[in-house]
Amino acid sequence: MKKSLILAVAMALGVTASAYAANPFSDVPAGHWAYDSVNQLAAAGVVDGYGDATFGGDKLMTRYEMAQIIARAMAKGANVDKLAAEFADELDSLGVRVANLEKKADNVRVTGEVKYRYWDYSGDHEKSKNEYKNKMRTRIYVNGQINEDWSYTGMLENTQDLKNNNGDERTEFARAYVNGKIGGVKVQAGRYKYTDTFGGWIYDDLMDGAQISYGKDLKLTLGAGKGTNEDEMSEDPSACDTMYYGELGAKVGVVKVKAGYYKFDECAADFTEKIKVDDKKKEFARDNKVWAIGFKTPIAKDLKLHATYLKSDLDMQTYNGDDDGYVVGLQYKGAKSKNAGSWGVWANYFDQGYGTYVTHTMDAKDPGMKAEREGFKGYEIGAEYAFAKNIVGAVKYYDLESKEGDVDQKTIYSELVFKF
């Protein structure tokens, strides 16, 4: 056993240099630096040697042997939270409950990520030719445990525009919210990232508001608040004066079924949309409702199929294109940041009228925005790979066009993410 570990456990039990009964271990003589500590640990029943009257202090200890010592110390009332958090898996296998040890040991936890992103655009629209974006984004998350039921999350974000090397950057305290539960109801409130249950085909952005959810295999989620654009340089401002949503998810065997209702009022009200209708420009903000239903199911090992149908009540006499849409896709495996060498590939096909989304999750320009708000159709293919623990890269290719087919837009997007 390492000297530091013996002292750590002994100190946790309040060991002093007081004399105890004769040391039961023949290989720990009086005058040894660990004599008093080992003596009291043995008297307290925390250590018991190897059954042959020896302590074996020079032998390497397995993690399970250390876990046994920590478990006995915990049973004696010792404060060994730091050690228990380190050996949580081994303690769990011994039946020792350690679910809250990390919360006790570290009430505030700081994590983060650095993401490098690059977009390359090409298309029919003159503003889309030979365009690219090159950005670096750093996020620092602060998580604090308020009590057993409530926690706080804050996020500081810095974004640097590397395209022109002109030092263009933005830093803000981008998120601040609490999570908790009241009875069996889960609550989230503040400024948080909200992604619709279908994966962001309708809304994937910040929200100032609150949501509640109840259930597991049959889960109901209700939310209300104000939509807020996460990217101030976005071409599709998603700020909404008010937005409401209700989502219902059910698990039937291996199939996940989802349904949702979304109401958006005065979206993009921070600027005036000018849409050409009957050869005239009309100015207004967007109000609409969206209904959606979808499912996800495995169809082979590590291969999943998903599909979503969306319907909007947007006034299509004002806008162009369809008032409904659909998304279908396949996902094979997936990269996990903790597992170096893990990977995944996917493909999605979109056919969405302008009213079926407010801020879409895709990393591509929307050709429907440049074609008098027609909506868009086309496909996305992508791949991701974990190069090392907490280092994941991804590449996506989009080939999209406006619903009427008069504007084409292609995007190659790549990213490299470092988590810490």
N, C-alpha and C positions, 0 to 999 in steps of 0.2 A: 504494500500500500504506500502511496506517495505520502511524504511528510505533511504536505499542505492539506491533503484530504483528511488525514487523521486529526489534525488540529482543527479543521473546519467543523467536523462532526462533533469533536469534543467540546469546542467552544459553544456550539449550538445547544449542547446539553448543559452548559454552564460548568464545565470541568475546571477545577482549580488544582493546586498542588497538594491537596489534602491527602493524607494517607488512607488507604483502604486495606482490606484483607489482602493476604499474600497473593501476588500475581499468579494466575493459573497457568501462565505460559512460560515454559522453560527457556525459550529463546529470546525472552525480553527481560534481561537481568536488571537489577536495581542499578540506577545510575544511567540507564539508557535514556536518550532524549525523549522517548515516547512512553517511558514507564508509567508515569502518573496518568496520562491520557488513556493508554490502553487498559490500565488497571480499572479506571472508572467506567470505560465503555464495556468492559467485560462484566463488571458488577451490575451495570444497568441492563445487561442482556442484549446489548447492541451488536457486539462481536463475540464469536464463540470459537475462533480458530479453526483448526482442521481436524479436531477430534482426537489428536494424538499428543495433546498437551503442548502443541506448538502454535504460535501465532502466524508464522510464515510471512513476516514483515518484508522480506526481500523478494518475495514472489510477485509477479505481475498479476494484477487483479482484473477479472473480467468485468464488463459493464453490469452483468446480472448480479455478480457478487456485491458490487458497489450499490446497486439498486436495493438489494436486501438490507444492507446496512442503513441506507437512507430511510427505507420503509420502517425499520425498527425504531430509528431515531424519531420519525414522525409520530409513531405510536406512543413514544415517551413524552410527546409534546414539544419536541425540538423544532425551532424555526429554521428549516433547511430549504426554504422556497427556491433559492437560486439553484442548489444542487438538484432539487426535485424537478425543476423545469428542464434542466439539462438531460436528466434521465427519465423523462416522462414516458417514453415508449416502453422502457424496461419495467417501470413501476406499474404501468397499465397492464402488462402481461402478468404481473404478480397480483393483480386485483386491487391495487392501491388507487384510490380516486385522486386524480391530480388535474382535473379539468380547469380549476380556477387558479392553479399555482402561478401561471405566467401573468395573470391579471394582478395577483398579489405582489409578485416580484417586480413587475414593471407596469405601473399604472398608466404611464404615457409611453407610447411607442412611435418612433419616427421611421418611416420608410420612404422610398422614392423610386423614380425611374427617369432615365434620359432616353429620348426618342429622336433619332435622326430620320427625316422624311424628305422624299424627293418625288415630284410629280413632273411628268413630261406629257404635254398636250399636243394633239394635232386634230384637224377637222376642217369642215367646209367653211365654217364661219371665220371671217377675216381676223377676228380678235382671238381666235383659237390657234392660229398658225404659229409654229415655232415658239410656243410659250412653255415656261416651266416654273416651278416653285421649288425652293430649297430651304428647309427650315429645321431648326433644332429646338426641341421642347424639353424642359426640365420640370418635373413635378416633385414636390416634397409633401408627403402626407403626414399629418399628426393625428394619432388616434388616442383618445383618453377614455378610461373606464370611469363612468360617473358612479355607478353602483352595480349590483348584480344584474339589473334589468336594462340599464341605459348606458349608452356610450356616445362619444362625440367624435366627429371627423372633420378636419379642416385640411385644405389643400392650397399650397402656394405654387403658382405656375409662372414660369418664365418662357417666353417664346422669342426666338431670334430668327430674323429673316436674313438668310445667307445669300440671297440671290445677287444683290448688288454690293455686298461687303461695305455697306454704309452705316453699320452699327444700329440698324433698325431693330428694336426689341421692345417687348412689353412684359411687365411683371405685375401680377395682381394676386390678391387672395381670392381664388376662383370659386372655392366651395366651402361651405360651413353648414353642417347639419347634425342632427341627433337621431339615433336609432334606439328604439326601446319597445317595450310591450306593456299593454294594459290588459291584464287577464290573459286571454288567449289571442288577443289582437296585436299584431306588430305595427309599429308606428315609425314613420320617417318624416322629418320636417326640417325645413331650412332651404338652402340652395344646394341642390344635389343633381347628379347626372341621371336623367330619366331616358331609358330606352324602352320603347314599346315591347310587349311580350313576343312579338313576331320576329324581333331581331333588328329593329330600326327601320323597317320599310316605310313607316308612317312618321315617327318622331324619334330623333336621337340627338338630344341636346340638353342644356341646363334647364332647370325649372326652379322657380322660387315658389314654394308651396308645401304641401303635405300629402302623404298617402298613408292608407291603412290597408292591411292585408290579413286574411284569416284563412286557415286551412292548409293542407299539405297536398294530398293526392287530388283533392278538389279545393282549389284555391281561388278566392275572390280578392281583387285589388281595386281600390277606389282612390282617386287622387284629384286634386284641384290646385290651381295656382296660376302663375304667370310664366310664359315661355321666355327664355333668355338665351341669346346666341352666345355660344362658347367661343366662336372664332370671330373676332371683330372685323376681320378682313374677308369674311365669307361673302360670296356673290349672292347668296340667297338668305337675307336676314330672316331669322325665324322668330323674332320677338313677337309675342302675342299678349294682348292685354289680359286675356283670361283663357284658360284651357282646362278642360275636365276630361277624365278618362275613367272607364270601368273595364276591367279585364277578368275573365274567368278561364281558369285552366284546369284540366282534368287528365288524369293518367288512367288509361284503360289497358291493362296488360303492359305491353312495351310501347304502346302508342300514346303520344302526348297530343291532346286536342286543346285548341285555344280559340277564344272568341273575345272581341273587344269593341268598345264604342268610344269615340273620341270627338270632342267638340272644341273647335278653335274659334275664338272671337278676335277680330281686329288684328290679325296676324300681319306682320311686316308694316305695322302702323308707324314705325319710326321713319319710314320713307313713303312717298306716294308712288304707287304702281301706275304706270302709264301703258295701257294695253290698247292696241289698235283694234277697233271694232267698227265694221262698216266704213272703213277709210277714215275713222276719227279716233283720236286718242281719248280714252276714258280714264279718270283718276279715281281710285278707291283702294281700300284695304280689304283683305280677304277674310271672309267668314265661311266656315264650312264644317260639316260633320262627316265622319268616316266610320263605317262599320266594317269589320273584318273577321274572318274565320280561317283557321288553318290547322295543320297537323305536322308532326314530325315522327318518323318511325324508322327503326333499323330495317334494312332489306337484305343485309349480308353482314358478315363479321366486320366491324369497324366502319361500315358504310351506312349512312343515314340519308333518307329522303325527306324533304320538307316542301310544303306547298301552302300558299296563302292567297285568299281571294279578298279584294277590297272594293268597297262601294262608297261613293261620295255623293253629297247633295249639292255640290257646288254648281252655281248657275252657269251651265255650259252655253247659254246664249251670249254670255259675256266672255267666257274663255273658249278656247278651241280644244278639239280632241274629245276623248271619252271621259265619262264620269265614273268609270270603274277600272279595275286592273287586277293583275295577278303576278305572283312571284313563285317560281319553282326552283329547286336546287338540290345538289348532292354534296355531302361532306364525307370525306374519308380520313379517318383518324384526326389528329390535331397535335400541334406542338404544345408542350407543357414546359414552362420556364424552369421548373425544378428538375426536369429530366433531360439531360444533354443527349442529343441524338434523336429525340422525338420529332415527329413531323406530321404534316397534314396537307391535303389538297382539297379544293372545292370548286364548284361551278354553280352560278346562279343565272337564271334568265328573268328579265324584268319586262313587264308590259303594264305601265302605270299611267293613268290619266292624271293631269295636274292636281286635281282635287284629292287624290288618294294619299298625298304626303305633304308635310309641311317642311321638315328638314330631314333629309334622307341620310342613312348611315354610310352610303357609298363614298369612296375616296376618288371621285371623278366629278368633272363638270357636268351639269345637267343641260343637255341640248334643248330640252323643252323650254328652259328659261330664255333661251336666245331666239326661240321660234314662237313668240307671242304666247308663252305659257301653254304649250300643247301637252306637256307630259313627255315621257320618253319610253323607248323600248330598246332592248339589246341584252348583251350578256357580259358576265364577269367571270374570270377564272383566276385562281390564286393558289399560292403555295406558301408554307411557312416551315421553318426549321430552327430547332434549338441548337445553336453552335456550341454552347457550353451552359453550365448552370446559370440561370438568370440572364442569358443573352440569346435573344430570339430575333430572327430576321424574317421578313415576308415580302413577297412580290405579288402585285395584282395587275391584271390587264382588263380594261373595259373597252368594249366596242358598242357605242350607243348612238341612237338617232332620235330625232323628235318624232312624235306620234304620226305626223303627216309625212315624215321622211325627207323633209327639205333641209334639215341641218344634221350633219354627222359629227360625232365627237369621239375621239379615241384618247384614252389615258393610260399611261404606264405609271404605276405607283409602287414605291418601294420604301421600306422602313427597317431600321435596326434599333432594337430596344434593349437597354441595359437596366436591370432592376436591382435595387439594393435595399 
